[in-house]
């Protein structure tokens, strides 16, 4: 192959496979009553084994008839088209809740809003269960970044995340708490008369 400027692995394989395939057809067509029948059968067996090895190495489907290759590819195309349709349906469903409108937080009101969200997380129902619960605080961060704006501008993810640590009892260095002077509102229970 090194002597041929344009030779490559695929061309070499195709030529070799066609030579083996042609010789197999010649050997199969030989007369079973010929004097050299035993020799022909041995060659046929060896060549068949070699052809099996070639088939296992066939990256270009050379061993298959064109019709079977086309049928396989059409089947794969159909499967892929079905997957595309399914993914389009899933994407449409996922986008159904998307919105181009946002809830705007007044300029300078970001920390007041974060304080209210933190208070919401602390509220308990009369049963003792939390009113709202998220196993992972990052859900709150994503909710705020996705559906809220401050003064009509996007709110940076890292800015929000610092107020929602993974572990409230041990917040770490990156976390911050809302300063006391930003606690302008209080959410509390209403005591209902009996």
LUMDREN-723363 format. One line per 4 residues: number of its first residue (from 1); their letters; for each residue x, y, z of N, C-alpha, C, O. Coordinates in nm, 3 decimals, decimal comma. Each point is the difference from the previous one (the first is absolute). Layout:
# residues N
NUM = A = X/Y/Z/X/Y/Z/X/Y/Z/X/Y/Z ~ ...
END
This chain:
# residues 194
1 = XXXX = 0,081/-0,120/0,000/-0,081/0,120/0,000/0,085/0,126/0,000/-0,041/0,102/-0,054 ~ 0,158/-0,109/0,113/0,085/0,118/0,009/0,044/0,047/-0,138/0,031/0,118/-0,016 ~ -0,029/-0,207/-0,083/0,043/0,037/-0,135/-0,107/0,078/-0,076/0,031/0,066/-0,099 ~ -0,155/-0,073/0,143/-0,109/0,067/-0,070/-0,034/0,131/0,071/-0,028/0,003/0,119
5 = XXXX = 0,033/0,104/-0,198/-0,019/0,133/0,057/-0,139/0,019/0,060/-0,014/0,062/0,105 ~ -0,089/-0,113/-0,171/-0,137/0,025/0,044/-0,064/-0,120/0,071/-0,120/0,000/0,027 ~ 0,199/-0,100/0,004/-0,054/-0,119/0,066/-0,036/0,032/0,144/0,070/0,075/0,067 ~ -0,177/-0,132/-0,021/-0,034/0,012/0,142/-0,060/-0,132/0,047/-0,019/-0,093/-0,077
9 = XXXX = -0,009/0,088/0,204/-0,045/-0,125/0,062/-0,129/-0,053/-0,062/-0,015/-0,120/-0,021 ~ -0,077/0,210/-0,008/-0,129/-0,043/-0,054/0,015/-0,061/-0,139/-0,058/-0,105/-0,029 ~ 0,135/0,170/-0,056/0,020/-0,052/-0,136/0,070/-0,136/0,006/-0,038/-0,093/-0,071 ~ 0,139/0,084/0,156/0,071/-0,128/0,016/-0,097/-0,109/0,045/0,000/-0,110/-0,055
13 = XXXX = -0,082/0,142/0,154/-0,094/-0,099/0,052/-0,098/-0,043/-0,109/-0,025/-0,119/-0,017 ~ -0,030/0,216/-0,056/-0,098/-0,033/-0,104/0,062/-0,091/-0,106/-0,061/-0,100/-0,040 ~ 0,181/0,133/-0,004/0,066/-0,083/-0,102/0,026/-0,141/0,053/-0,026/-0,098/-0,069 ~ 0,079/0,089/0,190/0,028/-0,131/0,059/-0,129/-0,080/0,017/-0,004/-0,119/-0,032
17 = XXXX = -0,101/0,184/0,080/-0,127/-0,071/0,021/-0,056/-0,050/-0,133/-0,050/-0,112/-0,007 ~ 0,057/0,194/-0,098/-0,053/-0,043/-0,130/0,081/-0,116/-0,057/-0,057/-0,091/-0,062 ~ 0,187/0,092/0,083/0,084/-0,113/-0,046/-0,040/-0,128/0,072/-0,018/-0,104/-0,063 ~ 0,004/0,112/0,196/-0,038/-0,117/0,080/-0,139/-0,047/-0,039/-0,024/-0,120/-0,016
21 = XXXX = -0,069/0,213/0,000/-0,138/-0,034/-0,035/-0,006/-0,067/-0,138/-0,069/-0,100/-0,018 ~ 0,141/0,155/-0,077/0,003/-0,058/-0,135/0,058/-0,141/0,002/-0,053/-0,090/-0,064 ~ 0,162/0,071/0,138/0,064/-0,132/0,007/-0,092/-0,101/0,070/-0,004/-0,117/-0,038 ~ -0,069/0,162/0,140/-0,097/-0,089/0,066/-0,106/-0,047/-0,099/-0,036/-0,118/-0,001
25 = XXXX = -0,013/0,210/-0,082/-0,101/-0,038/-0,100/0,059/-0,099/-0,102/-0,068/-0,094/-0,043 ~ 0,192/0,115/0,006/0,066/-0,092/-0,094/0,011/-0,139/0,062/-0,032/-0,100/-0,064 ~ 0,078/0,093/0,190/0,017/-0,130/0,066/-0,134/-0,070/0,022/-0,008/-0,123/-0,012 ~ -0,097/0,198/0,043/-0,132/-0,061/0,020/-0,056/-0,055/-0,130/-0,078/-0,096/0,000
29 = XXXX = 0,117/0,156/-0,110/-0,053/-0,042/-0,130/0,075/-0,120/-0,059/-0,045/-0,056/-0,100 ~ 0,156/0,016/0,160/0,080/-0,112/-0,055/-0,075/-0,133/0,014/-0,082/-0,018/0,091 ~ 0,111/-0,068/-0,180/-0,063/-0,132/-0,006/0,040/-0,085/0,121/0,119/-0,015/0,029 ~ -0,218/-0,040/0,040/0,027/-0,082/0,118/0,064/-0,134/-0,039/0,056/-0,069/0,086
33 = XXXX = -0,064/0,031/-0,213/0,056/-0,128/-0,045/0,140/0,016/-0,059/0,058/-0,096/-0,050 ~ -0,004/0,217/0,055/0,134/0,024/-0,056/0,104/-0,068/0,087/-0,023/-0,026/0,118 ~ 0,139/-0,002/-0,177/0,108/-0,067/0,072/0,051/0,081/0,119/0,040/-0,058/0,101 ~ -0,042/0,188/-0,112/0,054/0,083/0,107/-0,109/0,054/0,094/0,015/0,107/0,059
37 = XXXX = -0,123/-0,181/-0,046/-0,113/0,043/0,083/0,040/0,020/0,147/-0,041/0,098/0,062 ~ 0,120/-0,188/-0,007/0,042/0,010/0,141/0,080/0,127/0,022/-0,020/0,072/0,098 ~ 0,111/-0,044/-0,191/0,081/0,122/0,008/-0,090/0,124/-0,010/0,018/0,096/0,074 ~ -0,114/-0,100/-0,165/-0,093/0,113/-0,016/-0,082/0,024/0,127/-0,020/0,114/0,040
41 = XXXX = -0,026/-0,222/0,022/-0,080/0,012/0,123/0,083/0,061/0,114/-0,049/0,082/0,077 ~ 0,175/-0,125/-0,069/0,089/0,053/0,104/0,021/0,151/-0,024/-0,007/0,080/0,093 ~ 0,034/-0,043/-0,220/0,018/0,142/-0,034/-0,127/0,079/0,027/0,004/0,113/0,049 ~ -0,118/-0,174/-0,081/-0,129/0,065/0,023/-0,021/0,026/0,149/-0,044/0,108/0,040
45 = XXXX = 0,078/-0,208/0,042/-0,015/0,015/0,146/0,093/0,110/0,052/-0,042/0,085/0,079 ~ 0,168/-0,087/-0,122/0,096/0,100/0,047/-0,039/0,141/-0,046/0,009/0,097/0,075 ~ -0,052/-0,088/-0,200/-0,040/0,130/-0,054/-0,127/0,051/0,068/-0,015/0,120/0,022 ~ -0,076/-0,211/0,011/-0,122/0,038/0,073/0,035/0,054/0,138/-0,057/0,100/0,045
49 = XXXX = 0,150/-0,166/0,023/0,043/0,049/0,132/0,065/0,138/-0,011/-0,023/0,088/0,083 ~ 0,104/-0,071/-0,187/0,064/0,130/-0,022/-0,105/0,107/-0,030/0,010/0,113/0,047 ~ -0,111/-0,150/-0,126/-0,109/0,093/-0,032/-0,074/0,041/0,128/-0,038/0,116/0,015 ~ 0,018/-0,211/0,077/-0,065/0,031/0,128/0,082/0,101/0,080/-0,055/0,091/0,063
53 = XXXX = 0,187/-0,108/-0,066/0,088/0,096/0,069/-0,014/0,137/-0,065/-0,010/0,101/0,069 ~ 0,009/-0,098/-0,202/-0,015/0,128/-0,070/-0,134/0,066/0,034/-0,006/0,122/0,021 ~ -0,099/-0,202/-0,015/-0,133/0,055/0,033/0,001/0,063/0,139/-0,062/0,103/0,022 ~ 0,132/-0,166/0,072/0,005/0,056/0,135/0,077/0,132/0,004/-0,018/0,080/0,092
57 = XXXX = 0,104/-0,056/-0,191/0,079/0,123/-0,007/-0,061/0,103/-0,095/0,054/0,110/-0,017 ~ -0,165/-0,144/-0,044/-0,061/0,083/-0,104/-0,070/0,123/0,060/-0,111/-0,011/0,052 ~ 0,177/0,124/-0,060/-0,057/0,125/0,052/-0,089/0,069/-0,103/-0,073/0,093/0,034 ~ 0,078/-0,138/-0,159/-0,067/0,068/-0,109/-0,117/-0,081/-0,057/-0,055/0,035/-0,104
61 = XXXX = 0,018/-0,143/0,171/-0,111/-0,086/-0,043/0,019/-0,053/-0,142/-0,097/-0,020/-0,073 ~ 0,219/-0,004/0,036/0,032/-0,051/-0,133/-0,056/-0,141/-0,019/-0,033/-0,038/-0,113 ~ 0,023/-0,038/0,219/-0,046/-0,139/-0,010/-0,150/-0,011/-0,021/-0,051/-0,106/-0,036 ~ -0,020/0,215/0,057/-0,145/-0,005/-0,014/-0,039/0,048/-0,140/0,070/0,081/-0,061
65 = XXXX = -0,180/-0,132/0,014/-0,053/0,048/-0,127/-0,048/0,143/0,019/-0,040/0,039/0,110 ~ 0,044/0,039/-0,215/-0,042/0,140/0,009/-0,142/0,014/0,053/-0,028/0,092/0,077 ~ -0,060/-0,182/-0,117/-0,139/0,008/0,046/-0,010/-0,013/0,151/-0,078/0,072/0,064 ~ 0,156/-0,162/-0,006/-0,009/-0,018/0,145/0,061/0,120/0,073/-0,046/0,037/0,107
69 = XXXX = 0,151/0,022/-0,166/0,059/0,120/0,061/-0,101/0,114/-0,003/-0,019/0,069/0,100 ~ -0,045/-0,050/-0,215/-0,100/0,106/-0,013/-0,115/-0,025/0,096/-0,047/0,094/0,066 ~ 0,001/-0,217/-0,056/-0,111/-0,033/0,091/0,039/0,030/0,145/-0,080/0,055/0,076 ~ 0,202/-0,091/-0,039/0,046/0,026/0,137/0,007/0,150/0,026/-0,042/0,048/0,105
73 = XXXX = 0,096/0,026/-0,202/0,012/0,145/0,017/-0,137/0,066/0,005/-0,021/0,094/0,077 ~ -0,072/-0,140/-0,159/-0,136/0,055/0,004/-0,066/-0,028/0,134/-0,072/0,084/0,053 ~ 0,097/-0,202/0,001/-0,053/-0,035/0,132/0,058/0,092/0,107/-0,071/0,048/0,088 ~ 0,203/-0,024/-0,097/0,064/0,091/0,095/-0,053/0,142/-0,014/-0,022/0,069/0,100
77 = XXXX = 0,000/-0,025/-0,223/-0,055/0,133/-0,025/-0,139/0,012/0,060/-0,033/0,101/0,063 ~ -0,049/-0,203/-0,083/-0,135/0,001/0,056/0,004/0,007/0,152/-0,076/0,076/0,061 ~ 0,164/-0,154/0,001/0,015/0,003/0,145/0,042/0,139/0,047/-0,053/0,052/0,099 ~ 0,149/0,008/-0,169/0,047/0,133/0,037/-0,109/0,106/-0,019/-0,012/0,091/0,081
81 = XXXX = -0,068/-0,104/-0,187/-0,111/0,094/-0,022/-0,101/-0,011/0,114/-0,053/0,101/0,046 ~ 0,026/-0,224/-0,002/-0,093/-0,019/0,112/0,055/0,063/0,127/-0,074/0,061/0,077 ~ 0,206/-0,077/-0,054/0,063/0,062/0,117/-0,009/0,152/-0,008/-0,026/0,067/0,100 ~ 0,048/-0,013/-0,220/-0,008/0,146/-0,019/-0,140/0,049/0,033/-0,016/0,100/0,070
85 = XXXX = -0,086/-0,170/-0,118/-0,138/0,040/0,029/-0,029/-0,005/0,150/-0,066/0,089/0,054 ~ 0,115/-0,194/0,011/-0,019/-0,012/0,145/0,069/0,115/0,072/-0,057/0,059/0,092 ~ 0,181/-0,028/-0,133/0,073/0,109/0,063/-0,066/0,135/-0,026/-0,002/0,087/0,087 ~ -0,054/-0,069/-0,208/-0,073/0,124/-0,029/-0,121/0,015/0,091/-0,027/0,108/0,051
89 = XXXX = -0,044/-0,219/-0,031/-0,116/0,002/0,089/0,042/0,033/0,143/-0,064/0,081/0,067 ~ 0,172/-0,145/-0,021/0,049/0,027/0,136/0,046/0,145/0,014/-0,025/0,063/0,103 ~ 0,092/-0,011/-0,206/0,047/0,139/0,004/-0,118/0,096/0,003/0,000/0,098/0,074 ~ -0,101/-0,126/-0,156/-0,120/0,085/-0,002/-0,066/0,000/0,137/-0,043/0,105/0,049
93 = XXXX = 0,034/-0,221/0,013/-0,060/-0,011/0,134/0,084/0,075/0,103/-0,053/0,067/0,088 ~ 0,186/-0,078/-0,100/0,088/0,069/0,094/-0,009/0,152/-0,017/0,008/0,074/0,098 ~ -0,025/-0,029/-0,222/-0,008/0,144/-0,026/-0,137/0,058/0,032/-0,016/0,122/0,005 ~ -0,079/-0,206/0,017/-0,136/0,046/0,027/-0,004/0,093/0,121/-0,081/0,093/0,003
97 = XXXX = 0,166/-0,117/0,094/0,002/0,082/0,121/0,096/0,118/-0,010/0,005/0,084/0,090 ~ 0,070/-0,076/-0,200/0,090/0,114/-0,017/-0,082/0,127/-0,022/-0,114/-0,004/-0,047 ~ 0,174/0,115/0,082/-0,068/0,127/-0,017/0,101/0,106/-0,040/0,117/-0,007/0,035 ~ -0,166/0,105/-0,108/0,088/0,113/-0,035/-0,021/0,115/0,099/0,075/0,097/-0,001
101 = XXXX = -0,177/-0,110/0,085/-0,024/0,101/0,103/0,063/-0,045/0,131/0,018/-0,120/0,024 ~ 0,014/0,217/0,060/0,065/-0,029/0,127/-0,067/0,078/0,111/-0,071/0,098/-0,024 ~ 0,094/-0,143/0,145/-0,044/0,075/0,117/0,116/0,093/0,035/0,112/-0,045/0,023 ~ -0,140/0,173/-0,019/0,106/0,098/0,022/0,008/0,038/0,147/-0,101/0,032/0,063
105 = XXXX = 0,221/-0,036/-0,010/0,027/0,045/0,137/0,047/0,144/-0,012/0,087/0,031/-0,082 ~ -0,144/0,057/0,162/0,037/0,141/-0,006/0,149/0,017/0,025/0,062/-0,077/0,073 ~ -0,005/0,180/-0,136/0,142/0,028/0,017/0,031/0,016/0,148/-0,066/0,076/0,070 ~ 0,167/-0,147/-0,025/0,040/0,006/0,140/-0,079/-0,093/0,091/0,026/-0,005/0,120
109 = XXXX = -0,123/-0,068/-0,175/-0,084/-0,087/0,081/0,043/-0,146/0,000/-0,069/-0,085/0,056 ~ 0,180/0,055/-0,119/0,044/-0,140/-0,015/0,017/-0,069/0,135/-0,054/-0,109/0,020 ~ 0,127/0,170/0,071/0,025/-0,065/0,130/-0,128/-0,013/0,082/-0,016/-0,096/0,075 ~ -0,076/0,193/-0,087/-0,129/-0,011/0,068/-0,077/-0,121/-0,051/-0,061/-0,074/0,077
113 = XXXX = 0,066/0,054/-0,208/-0,067/-0,114/-0,062/0,063/-0,131/0,045/-0,071/-0,096/0,032 ~ 0,204/0,090/-0,030/0,070/-0,121/0,045/-0,039/-0,031/0,144/-0,019/-0,117/0,035 ~ 0,008/0,219/0,048/-0,041/-0,020/0,138/-0,139/-0,063/0,007/-0,024/-0,089/0,081 ~ -0,068/0,136/-0,165/-0,136/-0,057/-0,003/0,003/-0,147/-0,043/-0,072/-0,083/0,056
117 = XXXX = 0,153/0,051/-0,156/0,011/-0,140/-0,045/0,055/-0,086/0,113/-0,048/-0,111/0,023 ~ 0,148/0,162/0,047/0,055/-0,075/0,114/-0,105/-0,020/0,109/-0,006/-0,106/0,062 ~ -0,077/0,207/-0,038/-0,107/-0,014/0,099/-0,102/-0,105/-0,046/-0,049/-0,079/0,082 ~ 0,017/0,077/-0,211/-0,094/-0,100/-0,053/0,049/-0,142/0,030/-0,080/-0,089/0,031
121 = XXXX = 0,210/0,070/-0,039/0,056/-0,133/0,023/-0,012/-0,043/0,146/0,007/-0,119/0,031 ~ -0,024/0,214/0,058/-0,008/-0,030/0,143/-0,144/-0,023/0,047/-0,021/-0,051/0,111 ~ -0,078/0,088/-0,191/-0,140/-0,010/0,043/-0,044/-0,145/0,014/0,036/-0,086/-0,079 ~ -0,116/0,063/0,182/-0,053/-0,135/0,026/-0,152/0,005/0,002/-0,060/0,098/0,044
125 = XXXX = 0,000/-0,204/-0,091/-0,146/-0,015/0,006/-0,040/-0,044/0,140/0,086/-0,035/0,081 ~ -0,214/0,037/-0,053/-0,046/-0,043/0,133/0,035/-0,146/0,027/0,009/-0,042/0,116 ~ 0,012/-0,036/-0,222/0,039/-0,140/0,016/0,147/-0,015/0,037/0,046/-0,109/0,034 ~ 0,028/0,220/-0,041/0,143/-0,006/0,029/0,086/-0,017/-0,124/0,123/0,013/0,007
129 = XXXX = -0,186/-0,041/-0,119/0,075/-0,014/-0,126/0,034/0,137/-0,056/-0,070/0,098/0,025 ~ 0,179/-0,094/-0,101/0,039/0,126/-0,063/-0,100/0,039/-0,108/-0,052/-0,086/-0,072 ~ 0,025/0,215/0,061/-0,092/0,050/-0,103/0,059/-0,025/-0,139/-0,068/-0,050/-0,089 ~ 0,194/0,086/0,072/0,071/-0,026/-0,126/0,129/-0,072/0,034/0,065/0,028/0,101
133 = XXXX = -0,028/-0,123/-0,187/0,119/-0,078/0,030/0,074/-0,030/-0,130/-0,060/-0,034/-0,101 ~ 0,190/0,047/0,106/0,087/-0,042/-0,109/0,119/-0,069/0,064/0,067/0,056/0,087 ~ -0,040/-0,178/-0,131/0,112/-0,074/0,057/0,132/0,070/-0,027/0,092/-0,003/0,082 ~ -0,083/0,067/-0,198/0,123/0,069/-0,038/-0,027/0,149/-0,018/-0,089/0,037/-0,077
137 = XXXX = 0,161/0,049/0,146/-0,022/0,145/-0,009/0,022/0,057/-0,140/-0,049/0,109/-0,030 ~ 0,121/-0,178/-0,054/0,027/0,050/-0,134/-0,129/0,020/-0,080/-0,003/0,078/-0,094 ~ -0,103/-0,149/0,133/-0,130/0,015/-0,068/-0,049/0,144/0,016/-0,053/0,058/-0,095 ~ 0,070/-0,002/0,213/-0,041/0,139/0,024/0,082/0,095/-0,087/-0,053/0,095/-0,056
141 = XXXX = 0,180/-0,122/0,046/0,090/0,084/-0,081/-0,047/-0,001/-0,146/-0,011/0,105/-0,063 ~ -0,017/-0,224/0,011/-0,044/-0,011/-0,140/-0,134/0,068/-0,020/-0,021/0,067/-0,102 ~ -0,070/-0,084/0,196/-0,132/0,063/-0,009/0,015/0,152/-0,008/-0,062/0,064/-0,086 ~ 0,142/-0,008/0,173/0,017/0,146/0,003/0,067/0,049/-0,127/-0,044/0,098/-0,060
145 = XXXX = 0,150/-0,164/0,018/0,072/0,044/-0,120/-0,085/-0,014/-0,126/0,012/0,080/-0,093 ~ -0,096/-0,180/0,089/-0,078/-0,025/-0,121/-0,123/0,090/-0,011/-0,033/0,044/-0,110 ~ -0,035/-0,018/0,220/-0,128/0,069/-0,009/-0,002/0,141/0,058/-0,103/0,067/-0,007 ~ 0,212/-0,022/0,064/0,004/0,133/0,061/0,109/0,084/-0,063/0,101/-0,052/-0,048
149 = XXXX = -0,122/0,183/0,050/0,099/0,098/-0,043/0,005/0,108/0,108/-0,098/0,022/0,072 ~ 0,212/0,044/-0,063/0,008/0,115/0,090/0,017/0,124/-0,087/0,097/0,011/-0,076 ~ -0,191/0,082/0,086/0,001/0,121/-0,081/0,012/-0,035/-0,148/0,074/0,064/-0,075 ~ -0,148/-0,166/0,033/-0,008/-0,047/-0,139/0,131/-0,058/-0,052/0,019/-0,013/-0,121
153 = XXXX = 0,073/-0,022/0,210/0,128/-0,059/-0,040/0,012/-0,140/0,059/-0,050/-0,027/0,109 ~ 0,118/-0,061/-0,183/0,021/-0,136/0,050/0,075/0,004/0,132/0,083/0,087/0,025 ~ -0,116/-0,184/0,060/0,068/-0,013/0,129/0,105/-0,109/-0,015/-0,030/-0,111/-0,043 ~ 0,152/0,143/0,078/0,110/-0,094/-0,017/-0,017/-0,122/0,090/-0,036/0,011/0,117
157 = XXXX = 0,064/-0,125/-0,174/-0,014/-0,128/0,070/0,082/-0,003/0,129/-0,053/-0,036/0,106 ~ 0,180/0,073/-0,114/0,087/-0,005/0,118/-0,044/0,097/0,108/0,018/-0,025/0,120 ~ -0,076/0,137/-0,162/-0,050/0,097/0,098/-0,113/-0,061/0,082/-0,007/0,022/0,121 ~ -0,080/-0,097/-0,185/-0,112/-0,063/0,071/0,050/-0,118/0,082/-0,041/-0,019/0,115
161 = XXXX = 0,129/-0,060/-0,174/0,044/-0,124/0,065/0,063/0,025/0,136/-0,013/-0,084/0,090 ~ 0,081/0,194/-0,072/0,068/0,024/0,128/-0,098/0,008/0,118/0,041/-0,018/0,115 ~ -0,170/0,044/-0,144/-0,100/0,010/0,108/-0,074/-0,132/0,023/-0,090/-0,007/0,084 ~ 0,127/-0,096/-0,159/-0,065/-0,131/0,014/0,106/-0,110/0,013/0,021/-0,076/-0,094
165 = XXXX = 0,045/0,068/0,209/0,106/-0,101/0,018/-0,058/-0,141/0,004/-0,117/-0,020/0,031 ~ 0,201/-0,077/-0,063/-0,043/-0,140/0,005/-0,042/-0,040/0,140/-0,099/-0,070/0,020 ~ 0,176/0,116/0,077/-0,027/-0,034/0,140/-0,014/0,130/0,079/0,099/0,070/0,023 ~ -0,220/-0,038/0,019/-0,024/0,126/0,072/0,072/0,004/0,134/0,039/0,108/0,046
169 = XXXX = -0,020/-0,223/0,016/0,068/-0,003/0,131/0,149/0,024/-0,015/0,065/0,050/0,093 ~ -0,010/-0,084/-0,207/0,143/0,018/-0,026/0,015/0,060/-0,141/0,036/-0,071/-0,093 ~ -0,064/0,201/0,078/-0,010/0,059/-0,133/0,130/0,011/-0,079/-0,004/0,003/-0,123 ~ 0,117/0,004/0,187/0,127/0,011/-0,073/0,035/0,144/-0,033/-0,078/0,092/0,026
173 = XXXX = 0,196/-0,074/-0,083/0,055/0,134/-0,026/-0,070/0,073/-0,114/-0,009/0,123/0,002 ~ -0,040/-0,194/-0,100/-0,061/0,063/-0,117/-0,141/0,052/0,028/-0,052/0,082/-0,076 ~ -0,008/-0,127/0,181/-0,139/0,036/0,029/-0,007/0,131/0,077/0,093/0,040/0,069 ~ -0,208/0,024/-0,083/-0,027/0,123/0,074/-0,140/-0,008/0,056/-0,086/-0,071/-0,053
177 = XXXX = 0,064/0,143/0,160/-0,136/0,013/0,051/-0,048/0,140/-0,033/0,081/0,092/-0,021 ~ -0,211/-0,075/0,015/-0,057/0,131/-0,030/0,027/0,091/0,119/-0,032/-0,036/0,113 ~ 0,092/0,154/-0,136/0,027/0,092/0,111/-0,128/0,039/0,074/-0,106/0,010/-0,061 ~ 0,117/0,012/0,189/-0,118/0,033/0,083/-0,074/0,123/-0,050/-0,122/0,005/0,009
181 = XXXX = 0,192/0,094/-0,062/-0,068/0,121/-0,047/-0,083/-0,024/-0,127/-0,073/0,089/-0,043 ~ 0,085/-0,210/-0,016/-0,081/-0,035/-0,117/-0,122/-0,085/0,036/-0,076/-0,040/-0,088 ~ 0,058/0,012/0,217/-0,117/-0,076/0,048/-0,114/0,100/0,019/-0,026/0,044/0,112 ~ -0,041/-0,008/-0,220/-0,106/0,101/0,007/-0,138/-0,060/0,023/-0,090/0,070/0,046
185 = XXXX = 0,073/-0,197/-0,075/-0,131/-0,063/0,009/0,009/-0,125/0,087/0,106/-0,060/0,016 ~ -0,221/0,025/0,038/-0,005/-0,121/0,083/-0,123/-0,081/-0,039/-0,112/0,051/-0,001 ~ 0,136/-0,177/-0,030/-0,111/-0,091/-0,028/-0,026/-0,076/0,129/0,090/-0,064/0,054 ~ -0,213/0,071/-0,005/-0,029/-0,070/0,125/-0,139/-0,062/-0,005/-0,082/0,034/-0,085
189 = XXXX = 0,058/-0,124/0,178/-0,129/-0,068/0,010/-0,107/0,098/0,045/0,026/0,094/0,075 ~ -0,147/-0,118/-0,122/-0,115/0,074/0,050/-0,064/-0,088/0,105/-0,034/-0,116/-0,026 ~ 0,017/0,169/0,143/-0,064/-0,075/0,108/-0,151/0,010/-0,020/-0,059/0,108/0,014 ~ -0,003/-0,221/-0,046/-0,145/-0,002/-0,020/-0,069/-0,022/0,134/0,041/-0,086/0,078
193 = XX = -0,145/0,164/-0,052/-0,074/-0,021/0,126/-0,076/-0,132/-0,004/-0,050/-0,041/-0,105 ~ 0,042/-0,025/0,217/-0,070/-0,129/0,008/-0,148/0,017/0,005/-0,073/-0,099/0,006
END
